[in-house]
Every structure is written in C-alpha cells, then in structure tokens.
Amino acid sequence: MLYLFLLFLAIGCSPSTAQDCKREAKGVMKSLTVDFREIQTREDLVDKQEQIKQKTEELVTLMIRLKKLQESGAVMLEEEDHSISDSLMHEMKRIYCIEGGRELIERFQREALLKLDAYDQKRKK
C-alpha cells in the first residue's frame, strides 16, 4: 500500500478534474497521517479502524479515478513533492512496530486493495 501512495503522487495532472482528484488525495493522505500520529497503542489503532478503513477506501477510489484519467490521456506524468507520502509512510512504519499493528493495518486495507486489484484485472482483459 505504501508504494501505491508513492505511485499515486507521482502522477501529475493537467485538467481541473485531475487536479481536484489529486488535491483530494493529498487531503486524505494528510488526514491519515494525522490519524496515525495519534496512535500510540494497539487499542488506539483498534479505536481508529473505521476512520482508517474509510480513508483508505476513499484514497483507492481516487487512485482509480486518476488511472482512468491517465488512460484517457488526461493525466501526464511529472515530478511531484513526496513530503506528504513520506510522512504517511513514516507513520505507517512506526505503527507496524506496535504489537499487532501491521496485521491490523493490512486487515483495514484489504477491502480497498481488492477493489484496486479488481480494477487493474478488469483493465488487463
């Protein structure tokens, strides 16, 4: 999932729809980072599971929208600032060190990643 965030930010956008999508994604990533910073224990992570799951699903939906724009030629690759994704990755790595943290995060993300995989599989056919 971490690498998907980086790939997502590496996609530059040209039309306003793609810009809006990118701006929304950055907002979701910032919000996830704030949520993760508040987590110090496994219990904290369990308490935030619905928020994390919802935001992860929202991010995947935005990623799919950008992929569709890229396929239509509306999105061009360009260099991006990765500070938001770097902060998110740092917080996720920290949470992975909490006992059971990795398993919980991966469980929260499973449904969203299945949705992304289903989209990718559909594109390949």
N, CA, C and O atoms as a printed pandas DataFrame, in Angstrom:
     atom_number atom_name residue_name chain_id  residue_number  x_coord  y_coord  z_coord
0              1         N          MET        A               1    0.831   -1.191    0.000
1              2        CA          MET        A               1    0.000    0.000    0.000
2              3         C          MET        A               1    0.870    1.247    0.000
3              4         O          MET        A               1    0.534    2.239   -0.648
4              5         N          LEU        A               2    1.977    1.206    0.715
5              6        CA          LEU        A               2    2.853    2.370    0.776
6              7         C          LEU        A               2    3.339    2.772   -0.606
7              8         O          LEU        A               2    3.403    3.956   -0.939
8              9         N          TYR        A               3    3.679    1.772   -1.401
9             10        CA          TYR        A               3    4.190    2.068   -2.728
10            11         C          TYR        A               3    3.101    2.606   -3.645
11            12         O          TYR        A               3    3.371    3.396   -4.550
12            13         N          LEU        A               4    1.878    2.175   -3.404
13            14        CA          LEU        A               4    0.767    2.703   -4.184
14            15         C          LEU        A               4    0.584    4.189   -3.921
15            16         O          LEU        A               4    0.268    4.953   -4.833
16            17         N          PHE        A               5    0.788    4.606   -2.650
17            18        CA          PHE        A               5    0.689    6.024   -2.325
18            19         C          PHE        A               5    1.738    6.816   -3.104
19            20         O          PHE        A               5    1.451    7.878   -3.655
20            21         N          LEU        A               6    2.966    6.276   -3.141
21            22        CA          LEU        A               6    4.038    6.965   -3.858
22            23         C          LEU        A               6    3.749    7.031   -5.350
23            24         O          LEU        A               6    3.953    8.070   -5.979
24            25         N          LEU        A               7    3.277    5.932   -5.917
25            26        CA          LEU        A               7    2.915    5.916   -7.334
26            27         C          LEU        A               7    1.815    6.930   -7.604
27            28         O          LEU        A               7    1.840    7.654   -8.599
28            29         N          PHE        A               8    0.862    6.962   -6.703
29            30        CA          PHE        A               8   -0.278    7.870   -6.842
30            31         C          PHE        A               8    0.201    9.323   -6.899
31            32         O          PHE        A               8   -0.273   10.103   -7.725
32            33         N          LEU        A               9    1.137    9.683   -6.025
33            34        CA          LEU        A               9    1.617   11.064   -6.017
34            35         C          LEU        A               9    2.532   11.368   -7.204
35            36         O          LEU        A               9    2.720   12.529   -7.567
36            37         N          ALA        A              10    3.092   10.332   -7.799
37            38        CA          ALA        A              10    3.968   10.554   -8.937
38            39         C          ALA        A              10    3.195   10.926  -10.200
39            40         O          ALA        A              10    3.786   11.375  -11.183
40            41         N          ILE        A              11    1.889   10.743  -10.175
41            42        CA          ILE        A              11    1.065   11.061  -11.343
42            43         C          ILE        A              11    0.713   12.535  -11.305
43            44         O          ILE        A              11   -0.019   12.978  -10.421
44            45         N          GLY        A              12    1.223   13.290  -12.247
45            46        CA          GLY        A              12    0.871   14.703  -12.343
46            47         C          GLY        A              12   -0.419   14.855  -13.110
47            48         O          GLY        A              12   -0.788   13.967  -13.878
48            49         N          CYS        A              13   -1.105   15.951  -12.922
49            50        CA          CYS        A              13   -2.414   16.111  -13.518
50            51         C          CYS        A              13   -2.474   17.392  -14.335
51            52         O          CYS        A              13   -1.884   18.401  -13.948
52            53         N          SER        A              14   -3.180   17.364  -15.462
53            54        CA          SER        A              14   -3.314   18.583  -16.241
54            55         C          SER        A              14   -4.712   19.177  -16.199
55            56         O          SER        A              14   -4.810   20.371  -15.916
56            57         N          PRO        A              15   -5.816   18.454  -16.455
57            58        CA          PRO        A              15   -7.122   19.097  -16.417
58            59         C          PRO        A              15   -7.587   19.324  -14.979
59            60         O          PRO        A              15   -7.075   18.712  -14.042
60            61         N          SER        A              16   -8.559   20.209  -14.826
61            62        CA          SER        A              16   -9.013   20.554  -13.484
62            63         C          SER        A              16   -9.599   19.357  -12.746
63            64         O          SER        A              16   -9.447   19.264  -11.528
64            65         N          THR        A              17  -10.247   18.458  -13.428
65            66        CA          THR        A              17  -10.803   17.276  -12.779
66            67         C          THR        A              17   -9.692   16.456  -12.126
67            68         O          THR        A              17   -9.829   16.017  -10.984
68            69         N          ALA        A              18   -8.617   16.254  -12.836
69            70        CA          ALA        A              18   -7.484   15.516  -12.288
70            71         C          ALA        A              18   -6.827   16.308  -11.161
71            72         O          ALA        A              18   -6.396   15.724  -10.167
72            73         N          GLN        A              19   -6.748   17.615  -11.304
73            74        CA          GLN        A              19   -6.188   18.451  -10.235
74            75         C          GLN        A              19   -7.031   18.319   -8.975
75            76         O          GLN        A              19   -6.495   18.194   -7.874
76            77         N          ASP        A              20   -8.332   18.348   -9.136
77            78        CA          ASP        A              20   -9.226   18.204   -7.990
78            79         C          ASP        A              20   -9.028   16.848   -7.327
79            80         O          ASP        A              20   -8.976   16.748   -6.102
80            81         N          CYS        A              21   -8.920   15.830   -8.128
81            82        CA          CYS        A              21   -8.727   14.478   -7.636
82            83         C          CYS        A              21   -7.411   14.391   -6.855
83            84         O          CYS        A              21   -7.361   13.810   -5.771
84            85         N          LYS        A              22   -6.377   14.958   -7.404
85            86        CA          LYS        A              22   -5.066   14.953   -6.760
86            87         C          LYS        A              22   -5.109   15.730   -5.450
87            88         O          LYS        A              22   -4.537   15.291   -4.453
88            89         N          ARG        A              23   -5.767   16.855   -5.443
89            90        CA          ARG        A              23   -5.881   17.683   -4.239
90            91         C          ARG        A              23   -6.644   16.914   -3.152
91            92         O          ARG        A              23   -6.257   16.933   -1.984
92            93         N          GLU        A              24   -7.721   16.243   -3.544
93            94        CA          GLU        A              24   -8.489   15.433   -2.592
94            95         C          GLU        A              24   -7.618   14.321   -2.003
95            96         O          GLU        A              24   -7.656   14.065   -0.800
96            97         N          ALA        A              25   -6.845   13.673   -2.852
97            98        CA          ALA        A              25   -5.985   12.579   -2.395
98            99         C          ALA        A              25   -4.950   13.078   -1.392
99           100         O          ALA        A              25   -4.681   12.418   -0.388
100          101         N          LYS        A              26   -4.380   14.231   -1.664
101          102        CA          LYS        A              26   -3.413   14.797   -0.715
102          103         C          LYS        A              26   -4.085   15.082    0.614
103          104         O          LYS        A              26   -3.494   14.854    1.670
104          105         N          GLY        A              27   -5.309   15.575    0.577
105          106        CA          GLY        A              27   -6.046   15.836    1.806
106          107         C          GLY        A              27   -6.298   14.566    2.592
107          108         O          GLY        A              27   -6.159   14.549    3.815
108          109         N          VAL        A              28   -6.671   13.498    1.892
109          110        CA          VAL        A              28   -6.917   12.214    2.547
110          111         C          VAL        A              28   -5.617   11.691    3.165
111          112         O          VAL        A              28   -5.615   11.192    4.291
112          113         N          MET        A              29   -4.530   11.805    2.432
113          114        CA          MET        A              29   -3.246   11.333    2.947
114          115         C          MET        A              29   -2.813   12.129    4.174
115          116         O          MET        A              29   -2.293   11.558    5.133
116          117         N          LYS        A              30   -3.025   13.440    4.150
117          118        CA          LYS        A              30   -2.696   14.264    5.317
118          119         C          LYS        A              30   -3.549   13.852    6.511
119          120         O          LYS        A              30   -3.053   13.767    7.635
120          121         N          SER        A              31   -4.826   13.598    6.267
121          122        CA          SER        A              31   -5.735   13.190    7.327
122          123         C          SER        A              31   -5.335   11.829    7.901
123          124         O          SER        A              31   -5.369   11.636    9.117
124          125         N          LEU        A              32   -4.961   10.896    7.045
125          126        CA          LEU        A              32   -4.485    9.592    7.517
126          127         C          LEU        A              32   -3.224    9.755    8.365
127          128         O          LEU        A              32   -3.071    9.090    9.389
128          129         N          THR        A              33   -2.333   10.631    7.939
129          130        CA          THR        A              33   -1.098   10.874    8.686
130          131         C          THR        A              33   -1.419   11.391   10.086
131          132         O          THR        A              33   -0.824   10.948   11.069
132          133         N          VAL        A              34   -2.361   12.329   10.172
133          134        CA          VAL        A              34   -2.769   12.856   11.480
134          135         C          VAL        A              34   -3.354   11.736   12.333
135          136         O          VAL        A              34   -3.022   11.615   13.512
136          137         N          ASP        A              35   -4.218   10.922   11.745
137          138        CA          ASP        A              35   -4.796    9.789   12.480
138          139         C          ASP        A              35   -3.701    8.867   12.998
139          140         O          ASP        A              35   -3.728    8.455   14.158
140          141         N          PHE        A              36   -2.744    8.544   12.145
141          142        CA          PHE        A              36   -1.667    7.636   12.539
142          143         C          PHE        A              36   -0.801    8.234   13.639
143          144         O          PHE        A              36   -0.355    7.514   14.532
144          145         N          ARG        A              37   -0.555    9.542   13.587
145          146        CA          ARG        A              37    0.262   10.189   14.636
146          147         C          ARG        A              37   -0.392   10.075   16.006
147          148         O          ARG        A              37    0.298   10.053   17.025
148          149         N          GLU        A              38   -1.701   10.003   16.036
149          150        CA          GLU        A              38   -2.436    9.906   17.302
150          151         C          GLU        A              38   -2.407    8.496   17.879
151          152         O          GLU        A              38   -2.807    8.288   19.024
152          153         N          ILE        A              39   -1.947    7.547   17.113
153          154        CA          ILE        A              39   -1.946    6.143   17.554
154          155         C          ILE        A              39   -0.633    5.826   18.256
155          156         O          ILE        A              39    0.453    5.960   17.693
156          157         N          GLN        A              40   -0.774    5.402   19.504
157          158        CA          GLN        A              40    0.399    5.016   20.294
158          159         C          GLN        A              40    0.337    3.560   20.740
159          160         O          GLN        A              40    1.362    2.961   21.066
160          161         N          THR        A              41   -0.860    2.996   20.753
161          162        CA          THR        A              41   -1.035    1.621   21.222
162          163         C          THR        A              41   -1.927    0.852   20.257
163          164         O          THR        A              41   -2.553    1.424   19.364
164          165         N          ARG        A              42   -1.966   -0.446   20.462
165          166        CA          ARG        A              42   -2.842   -1.297   19.657
166          167         C          ARG        A              42   -4.302   -0.889   19.851
167          168         O          ARG        A              42   -5.089   -0.899   18.905
168          169         N          GLU        A              43   -4.649   -0.534   21.070
169          170        CA          GLU        A              43   -6.017   -0.106   21.369
170          171         C          GLU        A              43   -6.384    1.161   20.609
171          172         O          GLU        A              43   -7.501    1.297   20.109
172          173         N          ASP        A              44   -5.428    2.090   20.528
173          174        CA          ASP        A              44   -5.668    3.314   19.750
174          175         C          ASP        A              44   -5.957    2.960   18.291
175          176         O          ASP        A              44   -6.843    3.539   17.662
176          177         N          LEU        A              45   -5.202    2.010   17.774
177          178        CA          LEU        A              45   -5.372    1.590   16.386
178          179         C          LEU        A              45   -6.747    0.939   16.181
179          180         O          LEU        A              45   -7.421    1.205   15.186
180          181         N          VAL        A              46   -7.145    0.110   17.102
181          182        CA          VAL        A              46   -8.462   -0.524   17.015
182          183         C          VAL        A              46   -9.556    0.542   17.057
183          184         O          VAL        A              46  -10.537    0.452   16.318
184          185         N          ASP        A              47   -9.393    1.547   17.917
185          186        CA          ASP        A              47  -10.386    2.621   18.027
186          187         C          ASP        A              47  -10.526    3.417   16.730
187          188         O          ASP        A              47  -11.604    3.932   16.433
188          189         N          LYS        A              48   -9.452    3.520   15.963
189          190        CA          LYS        A              48   -9.462    4.320   14.735
190          191         C          LYS        A              48   -9.690    3.478   13.484
191          192         O          LYS        A              48   -9.605    3.995   12.371
192          193         N          GLN        A              49   -9.976    2.204   13.650
193          194        CA          GLN        A              49  -10.043    1.310   12.500
194          195         C          GLN        A              49  -11.055    1.745   11.451
195          196         O          GLN        A              49  -10.764    1.654   10.259
196          197         N          GLU        A              50  -12.220    2.209   11.846
197          198        CA          GLU        A              50  -13.227    2.617   10.856
198          199         C          GLU        A              50  -12.779    3.853   10.086
199          200         O          GLU        A              50  -12.986    3.939    8.875
200          201         N          GLN        A              51  -12.167    4.811   10.779
201          202        CA          GLN        A              51  -11.665    6.015   10.106
202          203         C          GLN        A              51  -10.585    5.643    9.092
203          204         O          GLN        A              51  -10.588    6.131    7.962
204          205         N          ILE        A              52   -9.671    4.785    9.501
205          206        CA          ILE        A              52   -8.571    4.383    8.618
206          207         C          ILE        A              52   -9.114    3.617    7.415
207          208         O          ILE        A              52   -8.708    3.863    6.279
208          209         N          LYS        A              53  -10.019    2.705    7.666
209          210        CA          LYS        A              53  -10.606    1.915    6.580
210          211         C          LYS        A              53  -11.323    2.826    5.586
211          212         O          LYS        A              53  -11.145    2.685    4.376
212          213         N          GLN        A              54  -12.124    3.749    6.085
213          214        CA          GLN        A              54  -12.874    4.669    5.218
214          215         C          GLN        A              54  -11.927    5.535    4.384
215          216         O          GLN        A              54  -12.139    5.708    3.184
216          217         N          LYS        A              55  -10.912    6.065    5.000
217          218        CA          LYS        A              55   -9.976    6.936    4.275
218          219         C          LYS        A              55   -9.150    6.154    3.264
219          220         O          LYS        A              55   -8.834    6.666    2.190
220          221         N          THR        A              56   -8.801    4.926    3.598
221          222        CA          THR        A              56   -8.062    4.092    2.651
222          223         C          THR        A              56   -8.926    3.782    1.436
223          224         O          THR        A              56   -8.445    3.825    0.304
224          225         N          GLU        A              57  -10.196    3.472    1.664
225          226        CA          GLU        A              57  -11.112    3.209    0.554
226          227         C          GLU        A              57  -11.298    4.461   -0.300
227          228         O          GLU        A              57  -11.360    4.374   -1.527
228          229         N          GLU        A              58  -11.386    5.599    0.331
229          230        CA          GLU        A              58  -11.517    6.861   -0.401
230          231         C          GLU        A              58  -10.280    7.115   -1.256
231          232         O          GLU        A              58  -10.390    7.555   -2.401
232          233         N          LEU        A              59   -9.112    6.838   -0.703
233          234        CA          LEU        A              59   -7.870    7.029   -1.450
234          235         C          LEU        A              59   -7.802    6.098   -2.653
235          236         O          LEU        A              59   -7.377    6.516   -3.730
236          237         N          VAL        A              60   -8.208    4.858   -2.490
237          238        CA          VAL        A              60   -8.202    3.902   -3.609
238          239         C          VAL        A              60   -9.183    4.353   -4.688
239          240         O          VAL        A              60   -8.883    4.243   -5.877
240          241         N          THR        A              61  -10.337    4.852   -4.295
241          242        CA          THR        A              61  -11.303    5.363   -5.267
242          243         C          THR        A              61  -10.689    6.505   -6.077
243          244         O          THR        A              61  -10.868    6.579   -7.292
244          245         N          LEU        A              62   -9.978    7.380   -5.404
245          246        CA          LEU        A              62   -9.310    8.483   -6.105
246          247         C          LEU        A              62   -8.206    7.965   -7.024
247          248         O          LEU        A              62   -8.006    8.495   -8.117
248          249         N          MET        A              63   -7.496    6.937   -6.584
249          250        CA          MET        A              63   -6.452    6.344   -7.423
250          251         C          MET        A              63   -7.053    5.758   -8.700
251          252         O          MET        A              63   -6.489    5.912   -9.783
252          253         N          ILE        A              64   -8.184    5.095   -8.572
253          254        CA          ILE        A              64   -8.843    4.516   -9.744
254          255         C          ILE        A              64   -9.300    5.624  -10.682
255          256         O          ILE        A              64   -9.144    5.509  -11.898
256          257         N          ARG        A              65   -9.859    6.686  -10.137
257          258        CA          ARG        A              65  -10.273    7.816  -10.980
258          259         C          ARG        A              65   -9.080    8.381  -11.735
259          260         O          ARG        A              65   -9.194    8.693  -12.921
260          261         N          LEU        A              66   -7.943    8.518  -11.074
261          262        CA          LEU        A              66   -6.760    9.040  -11.757
262          263         C          LEU        A              66   -6.243    8.071  -12.813
263          264         O          LEU        A              66   -5.783    8.496  -13.873
264          265         N          LYS        A              67   -6.314    6.783  -12.535
265          266        CA          LYS        A              67   -5.895    5.801  -13.540
266          267         C          LYS        A              67   -6.758    5.913  -14.793
267          268         O          LYS        A              67   -6.257    5.823  -15.914
268          269         N          LYS        A              68   -8.061    6.112  -14.589
269          270        CA          LYS        A              68   -8.965    6.272  -15.727
270          271         C          LYS        A              68   -8.607    7.530  -16.512
271          272         O          LYS        A              68   -8.612    7.517  -17.743
272          273         N          LEU        A              69   -8.301    8.599  -15.813
273          274        CA          LEU        A              69   -7.896    9.835  -16.494
274          275         C          LEU        A              69   -6.583    9.632  -17.240
275          276         O          LEU        A              69   -6.408   10.144  -18.345
276          277         N          GLN        A              70   -5.672    8.895  -16.643
277          278        CA          GLN        A              70   -4.392    8.626  -17.290
278          279         C          GLN        A              70   -4.608    7.812  -18.568
279          280         O          GLN        A              70   -3.985    8.090  -19.593
280          281         N          GLU        A              71   -5.476    6.823  -18.510
281          282        CA          GLU        A              71   -5.763    6.003  -19.688
282          283         C          GLU        A              71   -6.361    6.820  -20.820
283          284         O          GLU        A              71   -6.120    6.544  -21.996
284          285         N          SER        A              72   -7.144    7.830  -20.456
285          286        CA          SER        A              72   -7.759    8.668  -21.483
286          287         C          SER        A              72   -6.811    9.747  -21.992
287          288         O          SER        A              72   -7.158   10.519  -22.886
288          289         N          GLY        A              73   -5.618    9.794  -21.420
289          290        CA          GLY        A              73   -4.639   10.785  -21.848
290          291         C          GLY        A              73   -4.787   12.131  -21.162
291          292         O          GLY        A              73   -4.103   13.088  -21.525
292          293         N          ALA        A              74   -5.661   12.219  -20.186
293          294        CA          ALA        A              74   -5.900   13.486  -19.499
294          295         C          ALA        A              74   -4.897   13.754  -18.387
295          296         O          ALA        A              74   -4.850   14.866  -17.861
296          297         N          VAL        A              75   -4.099   12.765  -18.019
297          298        CA          VAL        A              75   -3.127   12.916  -16.940
298          299         C          VAL        A              75   -1.740   12.670  -17.496
299          300         O          VAL        A              75   -1.501   11.694  -18.207
300          301         N          MET        A              76   -0.841   13.560  -17.164
301          302        CA          MET        A              76    0.540   13.426  -17.620
302          303         C          MET        A              76    1.445   13.213  -16.417
303          304         O          MET        A              76    1.205   13.771  -15.347
304          305         N          LEU        A              77    2.493   12.398  -16.593
305          306        CA          LEU        A              77    3.446   12.166  -15.523
306          307         C          LEU        A              77    4.350   13.380  -15.378
307          308         O          LEU        A              77    4.817   13.949  -16.365
308          309         N          GLU        A              78    4.589   13.767  -14.128
309          310        CA          GLU        A              78    5.517   14.848  -13.848
310          311         C          GLU        A              78    6.066   14.649  -12.446
311          312         O          GLU        A              78    5.504   13.895  -11.651
312          313         N          GLU        A              79    7.155   15.322  -12.150
313          314        CA          GLU        A              79    7.794   15.204  -10.840
314          315         C          GLU        A              79    6.924   15.849   -9.774
315          316         O          GLU        A              79    6.347   16.914   -9.993
316          317         N          GLU        A              80    6.834   15.207   -8.629
317          318        CA          GLU        A              80    5.973   15.677   -7.541
318          319         C          GLU        A              80    6.756   15.786   -6.247
319          320         O          GLU        A              80    7.816   15.179   -6.094
320          321         N          ASP        A              81    6.226   16.561   -5.325
321          322        CA          ASP        A              81    6.734   16.651   -3.966
322          323         C          ASP        A              81    6.185   15.451   -3.198
323          324         O          ASP        A              81    4.971   15.247   -3.149
324          325         N          HIS        A              82    7.055   14.672   -2.612
325          326        CA          HIS        A              82    6.638   13.450   -1.930
326          327         C          HIS        A              82    6.586   13.606   -0.414
327          328         O          HIS        A              82    6.523   12.604    0.299
328          329         N          SER        A              83    6.610   14.829    0.091
329          330        CA          SER        A              83    6.662   15.025    1.540
330          331         C          SER        A              83    5.439   14.445    2.245
331          332         O          SER        A              83    5.566   13.906    3.344
332          333         N          ILE        A              84    4.264   14.545    1.636
333          334        CA          ILE        A              84    3.056   14.006    2.263
334          335         C          ILE        A              84    3.136   12.484    2.332
335          336         O          ILE        A              84    2.874   11.897    3.382
336          337         N          SER        A              85    3.492   11.848    1.233
337          338        CA          SER        A              85    3.566   10.388    1.236
338          339         C          SER        A              85    4.716    9.908    2.123
339          340         O          SER        A              85    4.615    8.849    2.743
340          341         N          ASP        A              86    5.806   10.674    2.191
341          342        CA          ASP        A              86    6.921   10.310    3.064
342          343         C          ASP        A              86    6.493   10.347    4.528
343          344         O          ASP        A              86    6.858    9.464    5.304
344          345         N          SER        A              87    5.725   11.359    4.908
345          346        CA          SER        A              87    5.228   11.460    6.293
346          347         C          SER        A              87    4.287   10.311    6.605
347          348         O          SER        A              87    4.355    9.715    7.680
348          349         N          LEU        A              88    3.409   10.005    5.662
349          350        CA          LEU        A              88    2.472    8.897    5.853
350          351         C          LEU        A              88    3.230    7.578    5.979
351          352         O          LEU        A              88    2.908    6.763    6.844
352          353         N          MET        A              89    4.218    7.363    5.140
353          354        CA          MET        A              89    4.999    6.137    5.190
354          355         C          MET        A              89    5.729    6.022    6.534
355          356         O          MET        A              89    5.782    4.944    7.126
356          357         N          HIS        A              90    6.283    7.126    7.003
357          358        CA          HIS        A              90    6.979    7.126    8.289
358          359         C          HIS        A              90    6.029    6.688    9.410
359          360         O          HIS        A              90    6.388    5.853   10.240
360          361         N          GLU        A              91    4.828    7.250    9.429
361          362        CA          GLU        A              91    3.850    6.912   10.464
362          363         C          GLU        A              91    3.391    5.467   10.341
363          364         O          GLU        A              91    3.206    4.792   11.354
364          365         N          MET        A              92    3.205    4.982    9.124
365          366        CA          MET        A              92    2.792    3.585    8.950
366          367         C          MET        A              92    3.888    2.641    9.439
367          368         O          MET        A              92    3.595    1.629   10.075
368          369         N          LYS        A              93    5.128    2.959    9.150
369          370        CA          LYS        A              93    6.234    2.115    9.624
370          371         C          LYS        A              93    6.277    2.100   11.145
371          372         O          LYS        A              93    6.539    1.063   11.755
372          373         N          ARG        A              94    6.018    3.254   11.756
373          374        CA          ARG        A              94    6.000    3.334   13.216
374          375         C          ARG        A              94    4.876    2.449   13.767
375          376         O          ARG        A              94    5.079    1.722   14.740
376          377         N          ILE        A              95    3.712    2.509   13.157
377          378        CA          ILE        A              95    2.579    1.705   13.624
378          379         C          ILE        A              95    2.836    0.217   13.392
379          380         O          ILE        A              95    2.384   -0.615   14.179
380          381         N          TYR        A              96    3.550   -0.126   12.331
381          382        CA          TYR        A              96    3.884   -1.529   12.085
382          383         C          TYR        A              96    4.716   -2.095   13.239
383          384         O          TYR        A              96    4.701   -3.304   13.470
384          385         N          CYS        A              97    5.434   -1.247   13.960
385          386        CA          CYS        A              97    6.261   -1.695   15.082
386          387         C          CYS        A              97    5.440   -1.949   16.347
387          388         O          CYS        A              97    5.916   -2.606   17.273
388          389         N          ILE        A              98    4.228   -1.440   16.390
389          390        CA          ILE        A              98    3.341   -1.708   17.525
390          391         C          ILE        A              98    2.897   -3.161   17.422
391          392         O          ILE        A              98    2.601   -3.646   16.329
392          393         N          GLU        A              99    2.848   -3.853   18.548
393          394        CA          GLU        A              99    2.447   -5.257   18.520
394          395         C          GLU        A              99    1.081   -5.419   17.849
395          396         O          GLU        A              99    0.090   -4.841   18.295
396          397         N          GLY        A             100    1.041   -6.196   16.793
397          398        CA          GLY        A             100   -0.187   -6.441   16.040
398          399         C          GLY        A             100   -0.560   -5.319   15.082
399          400         O          GLY        A             100   -1.574   -5.409   14.391
400          401         N          GLY        A             101    0.239   -4.271   15.035
401          402        CA          GLY        A             101   -0.071   -3.113   14.195
402          403         C          GLY        A             101   -0.096   -3.423   12.714
403          404         O          GLY        A             101   -1.015   -3.019   12.001
404          405         N          ARG        A             102    0.902   -4.132   12.257
405          406        CA          ARG        A             102    0.977   -4.468   10.826
406          407         C          ARG        A             102   -0.245   -5.267   10.392
407          408         O          ARG        A             102   -0.857   -4.972    9.365
408          409         N          GLU        A             103   -0.593   -6.275   11.175
409          410        CA          GLU        A             103   -1.731   -7.131   10.830
410          411         C          GLU        A             103   -3.035   -6.327   10.784
411          412         O          GLU        A             103   -3.853   -6.508    9.882
412          413         N          LEU        A             104   -3.216   -5.440   11.763
413          414        CA          LEU        A             104   -4.437   -4.634   11.793
414          415         C          LEU        A             104   -4.518   -3.694   10.598
415          416         O          LEU        A             104   -5.561   -3.598    9.950
416          417         N          ILE        A             105   -3.421   -3.000   10.303
417          418        CA          ILE        A             105   -3.405   -2.071    9.159
418          419         C          ILE        A             105   -3.703   -2.835    7.872
419          420         O          ILE        A             105   -4.514   -2.391    7.058
420          421         N          GLU        A             106   -3.058   -3.967    7.687
421          422        CA          GLU        A             106   -3.288   -4.741    6.471
422          423         C          GLU        A             106   -4.725   -5.242    6.385
423          424         O          GLU        A             106   -5.292   -5.310    5.294
424          425         N          ARG        A             107   -5.313   -5.592    7.518
425          426        CA          ARG        A             107   -6.707   -6.023    7.517
426          427         C          ARG        A             107   -7.632   -4.859    7.137
427          428         O          ARG        A             107   -8.589   -5.046    6.385
428          429         N          PHE        A             108   -7.346   -3.664    7.655
429          430        CA          PHE        A             108   -8.149   -2.485    7.342
430          431         C          PHE        A             108   -8.077   -2.157    5.856
431          432         O          PHE        A             108   -9.056   -1.700    5.266
432          433         N          GLN        A             109   -6.919   -2.392    5.258
433          434        CA          GLN        A             109   -6.692   -2.014    3.870
434          435         C          GLN        A             109   -7.122   -3.082    2.867
435          436         O          GLN        A             109   -7.227   -2.799    1.674
436          437         N          ARG        A             110   -7.365   -4.270    3.321
437          438        CA          ARG        A             110   -7.618   -5.412    2.425
438          439         C          ARG        A             110   -8.739   -5.137    1.423
439          440         O          ARG        A             110   -8.556   -5.354    0.225
440          441         N          GLU        A             111   -9.873   -4.672    1.884
441          442        CA          GLU        A             111  -11.026   -4.463    1.008
442          443         C          GLU        A             111  -10.721   -3.419   -0.072
443          444         O          GLU        A             111  -11.075   -3.594   -1.239
444          445         N          ALA        A             112  -10.065   -2.342    0.335
445          446        CA          ALA        A             112   -9.724   -1.299   -0.630
446          447         C          ALA        A             112   -8.732   -1.821   -1.668
447          448         O          ALA        A             112   -8.849   -1.517   -2.855
448          449         N          LEU        A             113   -7.767   -2.598   -1.219
449          450        CA          LEU        A             113   -6.784   -3.142   -2.157
450          451         C          LEU        A             113   -7.404   -4.160   -3.099
451          452         O          LEU        A             113   -6.999   -4.258   -4.257
452          453         N          LEU        A             114   -8.378   -4.913   -2.620
453          454        CA          LEU        A             114   -9.093   -5.843   -3.501
454          455         C          LEU        A             114   -9.847   -5.075   -4.581
455          456         O          LEU        A             114   -9.918   -5.517   -5.728
456          457         N          LYS        A             115  -10.403   -3.937   -4.217
457          458        CA          LYS        A             115  -11.110   -3.086   -5.183
458          459         C          LYS        A             115  -10.130   -2.573   -6.248
459          460         O          LYS        A             115  -10.446   -2.574   -7.438
460          461         N          LEU        A             116   -8.960   -2.143   -5.820
461          462        CA          LEU        A             116   -7.943   -1.665   -6.756
462          463         C          LEU        A             116   -7.459   -2.801   -7.657
463          464         O          LEU        A             116   -7.285   -2.611   -8.861
464          465         N          ASP        A             117   -7.247   -3.961   -7.083
465          466        CA          ASP        A             117   -6.805   -5.111   -7.866
466          467         C          ASP        A             117   -7.868   -5.522   -8.882
467          468         O          ASP        A             117   -7.547   -5.855  -10.023
468          469         N          ALA        A             118   -9.120   -5.499   -8.470
469          470        CA          ALA        A             118  -10.211   -5.851   -9.389
470          471         C          ALA        A             118  -10.244   -4.888  -10.567
471          472         O          ALA        A             118  -10.462   -5.307  -11.704
472          473         N          TYR        A             119  -10.032   -3.614  -10.309
473          474        CA          TYR        A             119   -9.997   -2.630  -11.389
474          475         C          TYR        A             119   -8.833   -2.926  -12.333
475          476         O          TYR        A             119   -8.993   -2.904  -13.553
476          477         N          ASP        A             120   -7.662   -3.202  -11.760
477          478        CA          ASP        A             120   -6.489   -3.499  -12.595
478          479         C          ASP        A             120   -6.708   -4.758  -13.430
479          480         O          ASP        A             120   -6.337   -4.794  -14.603
480          481         N          GLN        A             121   -7.303   -5.784  -12.839
481          482        CA          GLN        A             121   -7.564   -7.023  -13.569
482          483         C          GLN        A             121   -8.551   -6.781  -14.706
483          484         O          GLN        A             121   -8.392   -7.329  -15.797
484          485         N          LYS        A             122   -9.562   -5.967  -14.454
485          486        CA          LYS        A             122  -10.560   -5.644  -15.475
486          487         C          LYS        A             122   -9.904   -4.900  -16.645
487          488         O          LYS        A             122  -10.237   -5.144  -17.805
488          489         N          ARG        A             123   -8.982   -4.003  -16.339
489          490        CA          ARG        A             123   -8.268   -3.238  -17.383
490          491         C          ARG        A             123   -7.439   -4.146  -18.268
491          492         O          ARG        A             123   -7.312   -3.894  -19.466
492          493         N          LYS        A             124   -6.877   -5.189  -17.702
493          494        CA          LYS        A             124   -5.988   -6.090  -18.453
494          495         C          LYS        A             124   -6.751   -6.953  -19.443
495          496         O          LYS        A             124   -6.159   -7.464  -20.394
496          497         N          LYS        A             125   -8.053   -7.127  -19.242
497          498        CA          LYS        A             125   -8.851   -8.014  -20.123
498          499         C          LYS        A             125   -9.248   -7.332  -21.381
499          500         O          LYS        A             125   -9.916   -7.930  -22.224
